[in-house]
Amino acid sequence: MLNRDQQKPMISVIVVNYNGYEHIERCLNALGLQTVDHEVIVVDNGSKDKSCDLIRESYSKVRLIENKENIGFSAANNAGAAVARGNYLAFLNNDTEPAPDWLEALRNGLDENPLNGFATSRIVYLDDPSTLDSAGDVVTLWGGAFKRGHGTSAADMAQPADVFSACGAACLFRQEVFKQAGGFDETFFLVFEDVDLSYRAQLLGYRCQYVPSAVVGHVGSATLGRVSHTAVYYGQRNSEWLYLKNTPGVLLVLSFPGHLLYVVAAGLYYASRGAFAPFLEAKWNALKGIPRVWRQRLAIQRGRRVSVGDLWRRLERRWLVAKIREKRFDIRLARLL
């Protein structure tokens, strides 16, 4: 008879780590308190601190994959998924502290509806649990994406909901859905890789369930840094690829004028924040990647199982007020750091 450690776990939790020594212990301790059977896989992206030493010495049951260099958030998550044994794949940032029933709540919420292919958590700020970081992600018709409810009261997001995208900081996918959608796009490296994967899963007909009882505390941008040039570059480059790859042709044509306006508005915003150089570099490199992205697009659109009308109803059109509120909140937060 197999012992507990040899049995196939129900859920595989994948944590990507990059110089996360100050956070990883809290995250792994919280995972050790989870109420359902699971395995933990940490994929380290060439950390130069002592986080790998800590994991090897103190967490013998954690499977540690050590990359020699930083291969990116997308590729590292894929590497963890490739060796995962669970029927469900949970993705969790290293600067988080999930509640003890987090995994159980996500799994139960996911299983409530057979159309649910993935689920997302109620992510709150670790130092202020009354403030929401994310209740899933919103994707706009114009090609933008932002955190749902970001900066609002966590108590206001207490109801389950069918949302468009999971937030990759704390989410759960059925393993077969993750594989069908093709996993994370490794060319994204980081930023919007979760929205891109969610969009592809939506095109296949799977829904995302927001589970408010699945609560996770999040430091937020601990590795990347808020309003950093790195975040601007990858966010602005990847947003173009996200839009071009996944938007069906009819919606692409209808939304393109609005998308151009969105790009101009973003450029003006980042110019005002002293980040116009990475913005321009991002857009230039996005253009250079179009031939490859177009080939991806052809394959994705051939496999689409949902109607244009259904996507039209699910993509957000009244987004401006929420986006402005999100940016103002992030600016205030950055000033406190």
C-alpha positions as semicolon CSV with decimal commas, in nm:
position;residue;x (nm);y (nm);z (nm)
1;M;0,000;0,000;0,000
2;L;0,124;0,350;-0,085
3;N;0,196;0,579;0,204
4;R;0,061;0,932;0,212
5;D;0,370;1,085;0,050
6;Q;0,350;0,841;-0,244
7;Q;-0,019;0,893;-0,315
8;K;-0,118;1,120;-0,600
9;P;-0,215;1,457;-0,447
10;M;-0,545;1,622;-0,530
11;I;-0,386;1,964;-0,589
12;S;-0,040;2,071;-0,696
13;V;0,057;2,416;-0,569
14;I;0,322;2,589;-0,781
15;V;0,515;2,878;-0,629
16;V;0,766;3,072;-0,839
17;N;1,047;3,221;-0,633
18;Y;1,301;3,485;-0,724
19;N;1,508;3,628;-0,438
20;G;1,212;3,580;-0,209
21;Y;1,393;3,495;0,113
22;E;1,196;3,748;0,318
23;H;0,861;3,610;0,197
24;I;0,892;3,241;0,111
25;E;0,892;3,109;0,468
26;R;0,560;3,276;0,547
27;C;0,409;3,142;0,224
28;L;0,525;2,782;0,277
29;N;0,419;2,782;0,642
30;A;0,069;2,887;0,535
31;L;0,059;2,613;0,273
32;G;0,149;2,363;0,543
33;L;-0,176;2,448;0,721
34;Q;-0,405;2,380;0,423
35;T;-0,707;2,157;0,490
36;V;-0,695;1,948;0,171
37;D;-0,437;1,709;0,029
38;H;-0,179;1,882;-0,187
39;E;0,183;1,894;-0,295
40;V;0,400;2,204;-0,310
41;I;0,641;2,270;-0,595
42;V;0,873;2,571;-0,571
43;V;1,038;2,677;-0,895
44;D;1,333;2,903;-0,823
45;N;1,447;3,140;-1,096
46;G;1,816;3,167;-1,016
47;S;1,783;3,341;-0,679
48;K;2,102;3,494;-0,539
49;D;1,976;3,508;-0,181
50;K;1,944;3,218;0,064
51;S;1,585;3,121;-0,017
52;C;1,680;2,786;-0,175
53;D;1,898;2,700;0,124
54;L;1,604;2,775;0,352
55;I;1,371;2,549;0,152
56;R;1,616;2,260;0,142
57;E;1,690;2,283;0,514
58;S;1,341;2,347;0,653
59;Y;1,086;2,214;0,401
60;S;1,183;1,859;0,308
61;K;0,842;1,781;0,155
62;V;0,857;2,072;-0,087
63;R;0,974;1,981;-0,437
64;L;1,235;2,236;-0,535
65;I;1,324;2,303;-0,898
66;E;1,630;2,527;-0,930
67;N;1,685;2,716;-1,253
68;K;2,031;2,857;-1,311
69;E;1,887;3,186;-1,435
70;N;1,566;3,383;-1,433
71;I;1,360;3,220;-1,707
72;G;1,054;3,433;-1,632
73;F;0,732;3,386;-1,439
74;S;0,553;3,217;-1,729
75;A;0,820;2,960;-1,805
76;A;0,877;2,884;-1,438
77;N;0,508;2,815;-1,380
78;N;0,505;2,589;-1,685
79;A;0,806;2,403;-1,549
80;G;0,621;2,342;-1,223
81;A;0,307;2,232;-1,406
82;A;0,509;1,987;-1,616
83;V;0,605;1,783;-1,308
84;A;0,283;1,836;-1,111
85;R;0,086;1,524;-1,018
86;G;-0,242;1,681;-0,905
87;N;-0,573;1,696;-1,088
88;Y;-0,577;2,067;-1,008
89;L;-0,298;2,321;-1,051
90;A;-0,282;2,608;-0,803
91;F;-0,056;2,902;-0,880
92;L;0,055;3,115;-0,587
93;N;0,293;3,409;-0,557
94;N;0,577;3,375;-0,311
95;D;0,480;3,698;-0,128
96;T;0,142;3,565;-0,016
97;E;-0,014;3,410;0,291
98;P;-0,322;3,201;0,206
99;A;-0,584;3,127;0,471
100;P;-0,585;2,764;0,593
101;D;-0,898;2,680;0,390
102;W;-0,781;2,862;0,076
103;L;-0,726;2,554;-0,140
104;E;-1,042;2,383;-0,019
105;A;-1,252;2,693;-0,088
106;L;-1,108;2,735;-0,438
107;R;-1,165;2,369;-0,525
108;N;-1,522;2,376;-0,394
109;G;-1,599;2,695;-0,584
110;L;-1,453;2,553;-0,902
111;D;-1,654;2,233;-0,875
112;E;-1,988;2,410;-0,831
113;N;-2,033;2,437;-1,208
114;P;-1,899;2,193;-1,472
115;L;-1,833;2,490;-1,703
116;N;-1,588;2,633;-1,452
117;G;-1,239;2,557;-1,573
118;F;-1,052;2,783;-1,335
119;A;-1,108;2,990;-1,023
120;T;-0,962;3,302;-0,864
121;S;-0,924;3,418;-0,507
122;R;-1,017;3,718;-0,296
123;I;-0,670;3,871;-0,265
124;V;-0,628;4,133;0,006
125;Y;-0,329;4,334;0,119
126;L;-0,131;4,150;0,383
127;D;-0,075;4,463;0,591
128;D;-0,436;4,581;0,545
129;P;-0,678;4,290;0,491
130;S;-0,971;4,532;0,467
131;T;-0,837;4,656;0,131
132;L;-0,873;4,445;-0,182
133;D;-0,588;4,380;-0,420
134;S;-0,783;4,166;-0,667
135;A;-1,112;3,984;-0,716
136;G;-1,009;3,844;-1,051
137;D;-0,915;4,044;-1,359
138;V;-1,125;4,243;-1,604
139;V;-1,052;4,245;-1,978
140;T;-1,181;4,538;-2,180
141;L;-1,312;4,538;-2,534
142;W;-1,036;4,786;-2,623
143;G;-0,764;4,541;-2,527
144;G;-0,677;4,653;-2,178
145;A;-0,687;4,454;-1,855
146;F;-0,691;4,546;-1,489
147;K;-0,758;4,403;-1,145
148;R;-1,123;4,376;-1,053
149;G;-1,203;4,580;-0,742
150;H;-0,842;4,686;-0,690
151;G;-0,808;4,929;-0,399
152;T;-1,169;4,900;-0,286
153;S;-1,307;4,755;0,037
154;A;-1,258;4,379;0,058
155;A;-1,601;4,357;0,221
156;D;-1,760;4,488;-0,099
157;M;-1,639;4,183;-0,292
158;A;-1,797;3,917;-0,073
159;Q;-2,023;3,762;-0,339
160;P;-1,921;3,482;-0,580
161;A;-1,912;3,589;-0,943
162;D;-1,844;3,468;-1,293
163;V;-1,541;3,675;-1,398
164;F;-1,330;3,687;-1,713
165;S;-0,980;3,625;-1,583
166;A;-0,802;3,474;-1,288
167;C;-0,528;3,665;-1,110
168;G;-0,211;3,457;-1,130
169;A;-0,106;3,558;-0,779
170;A;-0,353;3,303;-0,635
171;C;-0,568;3,089;-0,863
172;L;-0,664;2,731;-0,945
173;F;-0,694;2,555;-1,283
174;R;-0,818;2,211;-1,370
175;Q;-0,508;2,043;-1,506
176;E;-0,680;1,939;-1,829
177;V;-0,799;2,297;-1,889
178;F;-0,448;2,432;-1,835
179;K;-0,312;2,183;-2,089
180;Q;-0,590;2,243;-2,343
181;A;-0,529;2,617;-2,328
182;G;-0,157;2,562;-2,383
183;G;-0,024;2,682;-2,049
184;F;0,139;3,019;-1,996
185;D;0,288;3,192;-2,298
186;E;0,659;3,196;-2,217
187;T;0,731;3,485;-2,453
188;F;0,538;3,710;-2,210
189;F;0,808;3,645;-1,945
190;L;0,592;3,822;-1,685
191;V;0,287;4,055;-1,660
192;F;-0,049;3,967;-1,821
193;E;0,052;3,603;-1,864
194;D;-0,240;3,512;-1,638
195;V;-0,488;3,720;-1,838
196;D;-0,361;3,572;-2,164
197;L;-0,405;3,217;-2,035
198;S;-0,750;3,303;-1,900
199;Y;-0,854;3,454;-2,235
200;R;-0,750;3,139;-2,420
201;A;-0,943;2,926;-2,170
202;Q;-1,248;3,149;-2,220
203;L;-1,222;3,102;-2,598
204;L;-1,239;2,727;-2,537
205;G;-1,565;2,772;-2,348
206;Y;-1,441;2,751;-1,987
207;R;-1,554;2,997;-1,721
208;C;-1,368;3,152;-1,430
209;Q;-1,528;3,151;-1,085
210;Y;-1,442;3,420;-0,833
211;V;-1,444;3,256;-0,489
212;P;-1,456;3,521;-0,212
213;S;-1,414;3,261;0,063
214;A;-1,069;3,176;-0,079
215;V;-0,878;3,454;0,095
216;V;-0,510;3,528;0,037
217;G;-0,299;3,803;0,190
218;H;-0,058;3,958;-0,059
219;V;0,237;4,189;-0,011
220;G;0,197;4,300;-0,372
221;S;0,470;4,367;-0,628
222;A;0,736;4,255;-0,382
223;T;0,959;4,118;-0,658
224;L;0,867;4,348;-0,947
225;G;0,823;4,684;-0,776
226;R;0,534;4,925;-0,818
227;V;0,525;5,162;-1,120
228;S;0,869;5,031;-1,220
229;H;1,016;5,052;-1,569
230;T;1,019;4,671;-1,578
231;A;0,646;4,658;-1,510
232;V;0,575;4,929;-1,768
233;Y;0,779;4,754;-2,037
234;Y;0,636;4,406;-1,996
235;G;0,283;4,532;-1,931
236;Q;0,273;4,754;-2,238
237;R;0,440;4,502;-2,467
238;N;0,234;4,207;-2,352
239;S;-0,096;4,397;-2,363
240;E;-0,054;4,429;-2,741
241;W;0,015;4,058;-2,782
242;L;-0,275;3,972;-2,553
243;Y;-0,510;4,183;-2,764
244;L;-0,388;4,064;-3,104
245;K;-0,369;3,694;-3,022
246;N;-0,704;3,648;-2,860
247;T;-0,956;3,899;-2,995
248;P;-1,178;3,745;-3,269
249;G;-1,158;3,920;-3,605
250;V;-1,493;4,100;-3,592
251;L;-1,421;4,238;-3,245
252;L;-1,067;4,327;-3,349
253;V;-1,201;4,550;-3,626
254;L;-1,473;4,704;-3,410
255;S;-1,243;4,774;-3,117
256;F;-0,930;4,889;-3,299
257;P;-1,009;5,266;-3,296
258;G;-1,075;5,242;-2,922
259;H;-0,757;5,041;-2,877
260;L;-0,551;5,315;-3,042
261;L;-0,709;5,572;-2,811
262;Y;-0,628;5,346;-2,516
263;V;-0,262;5,327;-2,625
264;V;-0,238;5,706;-2,659
265;A;-0,390;5,754;-2,314
266;A;-0,144;5,504;-2,167
267;G;0,147;5,683;-2,334
268;L;0,041;6,017;-2,189
269;Y;0,004;5,863;-1,844
270;Y;0,347;5,700;-1,845
271;A;0,507;6,014;-1,986
272;S;0,368;6,200;-1,685
273;R;0,524;5,935;-1,458
274;G;0,868;5,956;-1,620
275;A;0,834;5,617;-1,787
276;F;0,784;5,710;-2,153
277;A;1,110;5,541;-2,265
278;P;1,011;5,189;-2,153
279;F;0,662;5,254;-2,294
280;L;0,803;5,329;-2,640
281;E;1,045;5,037;-2,623
282;A;0,757;4,807;-2,531
283;K;0,541;4,916;-2,823
284;W;0,831;4,885;-3,067
285;N;0,912;4,532;-2,954
286;A;0,542;4,443;-2,961
287;L;0,535;4,545;-3,328
288;K;0,845;4,338;-3,404
289;G;0,674;4,034;-3,252
290;I;0,363;4,056;-3,470
291;P;0,462;3,782;-3,724
292;R;0,504;3,526;-3,443
293;V;0,196;3,646;-3,257
294;W;-0,011;3,630;-3,575
295;R;0,080;3,264;-3,620
296;Q;-0,030;3,202;-3,261
297;R;-0,350;3,393;-3,332
298;L;-0,440;3,174;-3,629
299;A;-0,416;2,858;-3,416
300;I;-0,606;3,011;-3,125
301;Q;-0,892;3,139;-3,338
302;R;-0,925;2,807;-3,522
303;G;-0,984;2,638;-3,186
304;R;-1,236;2,897;-3,059
305;R;-1,558;2,739;-2,929
306;V;-1,750;3,044;-2,811
307;S;-1,944;3,290;-3,021
308;V;-1,841;3,647;-3,088
309;G;-2,167;3,757;-2,927
310;D;-2,083;3,577;-2,604
311;L;-1,740;3,741;-2,588
312;W;-1,897;4,080;-2,666
313;R;-2,114;4,044;-2,358
314;R;-1,826;3,931;-2,137
315;L;-1,565;4,191;-2,231
316;E;-1,589;4,510;-2,027
317;R;-1,690;4,833;-2,200
318;R;-1,757;5,061;-1,899
319;W;-1,404;5,050;-1,762
320;L;-1,271;5,405;-1,753
321;V;-1,377;5,500;-1,399
322;A;-1,244;5,173;-1,254
323;K;-0,913;5,210;-1,439
324;I;-0,862;5,567;-1,315
325;R;-0,941;5,458;-0,960
326;E;-0,690;5,173;-0,989
327;K;-0,411;5,404;-1,108
328;R;-0,479;5,661;-0,838
329;F;-0,470;5,393;-0,572
330;D;-0,139;5,253;-0,700
331;I;0,015;5,601;-0,706
332;R;-0,090;5,664;-0,346
333;L;0,042;5,321;-0,246
334;A;0,378;5,379;-0,416
335;R;0,421;5,705;-0,224
336;L;0,388;5,517;0,104
337;L;0,676;5,281;0,025
